Amino acid sequence: MSDDAQDGQNEISDTPQGDRTITVVAMPADTNPAGDIFGGWILSQMDIAGGVAASRRAEGRCVTIGVKEMEFHKPVHVGDLVSCYTDVISVGRSSIAIKIEAWTTNHYHQTGLAKVTEGVFTYVAIDENRKPRPVPK
Ligand SMILES: CC(C)(COP(=O)(O)OP(=O)(O)OC[C@H]1O[C@@H](n2cnc3c(N)ncnc32)[C@H](O)[C@@H]1OP(=O)(O)O)[C@@H](O)C(=O)NCCC(=O)NCCS
């Protein structure tokens, strides 16, 4: 088995899936004690991107109800440009499931595009009383 096959990298696509929804710079304040970017920060950026995409699709307020199939493929480093791509994969009565991928590139040269994280986030459209409301057709 090749090194790539052993670490699963051969299964990672080289093209982002979905629309680029947000791009941010990973800052020193976002690191874990080992110096890499904290996984919780990456999750937070993905949730922000998914919330934007869900609110657009639902034409209003949405909340996150679940996160699944999260995978951290590669570390993120200080100074990386982190872009979150969103793709609505299903819409229920009030829920919207969104595949979210986080990709990094070098801050200065915008080279070395790499998928670092992906997951499926589910949002629920809510009304002014915080109750689920139907997603518009
Ligand atoms: C979102 C919330 C209003 C839903 O209320 P609820 O009474 O549980 O609503 P329902 O049981 O009718 O479920 C609503 C939808 O979510 C779906 N759902 C419920 N639990 C789910 C889960 N764990 N994963 C994915 N979808 C889920 C249901 O299938 C339903 O989808 P549908 O309407 O498309 O068929 C409520 O759970 C809530 O306020 N949660 C807290 C949200 C929050 O604070 N998020 C963090 C900050 S954004």
The ligand as an SDF file (V2000), in Angstrom:
LIG
                    3D

 48 50  0  0  0  0  0  0  0  0999 V2000
  -33.7570   23.7520   16.2590 C   0  0  0  0  0  0  0  0  0  0  0  0
  -34.9520   23.5730   17.1960 C   0  0  0  0  0  0  0  0  0  0  0  0
  -35.8090   24.8230   17.1840 C   0  0  0  0  0  0  0  0  0  0  0  0
  -35.7500   22.4010   16.6290 C   0  0  0  0  0  0  0  0  0  0  0  0
  -36.8350   22.1760   17.4850 O   0  0  0  0  0  0  0  0  0  0  0  0
  -37.4900   20.7230   17.5630 P   0  0  0  0  0  0  0  0  0  0  0  0
  -38.7100   20.8210   18.3460 O   0  0  0  0  0  0  0  0  0  0  0  0
  -36.4260   19.7590   17.9710 O   0  0  0  0  0  0  0  0  0  0  0  0
  -37.8920   20.4880   16.0490 O   0  0  0  0  0  0  0  0  0  0  0  0
  -38.2860   19.1520   15.2750 P   0  0  0  0  0  0  0  0  0  0  0  0
  -38.2110   17.9260   16.1310 O   0  0  0  0  0  0  0  0  0  0  0  0
  -39.5940   19.4700   14.6020 O   0  0  0  0  0  0  0  0  0  0  0  0
  -37.1290   19.0120   14.1800 O   0  0  0  0  0  0  0  0  0  0  0  0
  -36.9650   20.0540   13.2340 C   0  0  0  0  0  0  0  0  0  0  0  0
  -36.1720   19.4720   12.0710 C   0  0  0  0  0  0  0  0  0  0  0  0
  -34.8490   19.1370   12.5150 O   0  0  0  0  0  0  0  0  0  0  0  0
  -34.5460   17.7860   12.1500 C   0  0  0  0  0  0  0  0  0  0  0  0
  -33.6450   17.2610   13.1690 N   0  0  0  0  0  0  0  0  0  0  0  0
  -33.9090   17.0680   14.4670 C   0  0  0  0  0  0  0  0  0  0  0  0
  -32.8290   16.6070   15.1050 N   0  0  0  0  0  0  0  0  0  0  0  0
  -31.8470   16.5060   14.1650 C   0  0  0  0  0  0  0  0  0  0  0  0
  -30.4810   16.0940   14.2040 C   0  0  0  0  0  0  0  0  0  0  0  0
  -29.8940   15.6940   15.3460 N   0  0  0  0  0  0  0  0  0  0  0  0
  -29.7800   16.1280   13.0670 N   0  0  0  0  0  0  0  0  0  0  0  0
  -30.3530   16.5230   11.9090 C   0  0  0  0  0  0  0  0  0  0  0  0
  -31.6420   16.9410   11.8100 N   0  0  0  0  0  0  0  0  0  0  0  0
  -32.3660   16.9200   12.9340 C   0  0  0  0  0  0  0  0  0  0  0  0
  -35.8940   17.0820   12.1180 C   0  0  0  0  0  0  0  0  0  0  0  0
  -35.8390   15.9100   11.3300 O   0  0  0  0  0  0  0  0  0  0  0  0
  -36.7450   18.1700   11.4980 C   0  0  0  0  0  0  0  0  0  0  0  0
  -36.5170   18.2220   10.1100 O   0  0  0  0  0  0  0  0  0  0  0  0
  -37.6950   18.4920    9.0110 P   0  0  0  0  0  0  0  0  0  0  0  0
  -38.5610   19.5930    9.5280 O   0  0  0  0  0  0  0  0  0  0  0  0
  -36.9680   18.9200    7.7720 O   0  0  0  0  0  0  0  0  0  0  0  0
  -38.4490   17.2190    8.8510 O   0  0  0  0  0  0  0  0  0  0  0  0
  -34.4890   23.2640   18.6520 C   0  0  0  0  0  0  0  0  0  0  0  0
  -33.9700   21.9280   18.7040 O   0  0  0  0  0  0  0  0  0  0  0  0
  -33.4360   24.2290   19.1190 C   0  0  0  0  0  0  0  0  0  0  0  0
  -33.7130   25.3880   19.3840 O   0  0  0  0  0  0  0  0  0  0  0  0
  -32.1760   23.7520   19.2560 N   0  0  0  0  0  0  0  0  0  0  0  0
  -31.0570   24.6120   19.6490 C   0  0  0  0  0  0  0  0  0  0  0  0
  -30.3960   25.2340   18.4050 C   0  0  0  0  0  0  0  0  0  0  0  0
  -29.1720   26.0060   18.8030 C   0  0  0  0  0  0  0  0  0  0  0  0
  -29.1600   26.7250   19.7870 O   0  0  0  0  0  0  0  0  0  0  0  0
  -28.0860   25.8360   18.0000 N   0  0  0  0  0  0  0  0  0  0  0  0
  -26.8030   26.4180   18.2990 C   0  0  0  0  0  0  0  0  0  0  0  0
  -26.6890   27.8740   17.9700 C   0  0  0  0  0  0  0  0  0  0  0  0
  -27.1430   28.2820   16.3150 S   0  0  0  0  0  0  0  0  0  0  0  0
  1  2  1  0
  2  3  1  0
  2  4  1  0
  2 36  1  0
  4  5  1  0
  5  6  1  0
  6  7  2  0
  6  8  1  0
  6  9  1  0
  9 10  1  0
 10 11  2  0
 10 12  1  0
 10 13  1  0
 13 14  1  0
 14 15  1  0
 15 16  1  0
 15 30  1  0
 16 17  1  0
 17 18  1  0
 17 28  1  0
 18 19  1  0
 18 27  1  0
 19 20  2  0
 20 21  1  0
 21 22  1  0
 21 27  2  0
 22 23  1  0
 22 24  2  0
 24 25  1  0
 25 26  2  0
 26 27  1  0
 28 29  1  0
 28 30  1  0
 30 31  1  0
 31 32  1  0
 32 33  2  0
 32 34  1  0
 32 35  1  0
 36 37  1  0
 36 38  1  0
 38 39  2  0
 38 40  1  0
 40 41  1  0
 41 42  1  0
 42 43  1  0
 43 44  2  0
 43 45  1  0
 45 46  1  0
 46 47  1  0
 47 48  1  0
M  END
$$$$
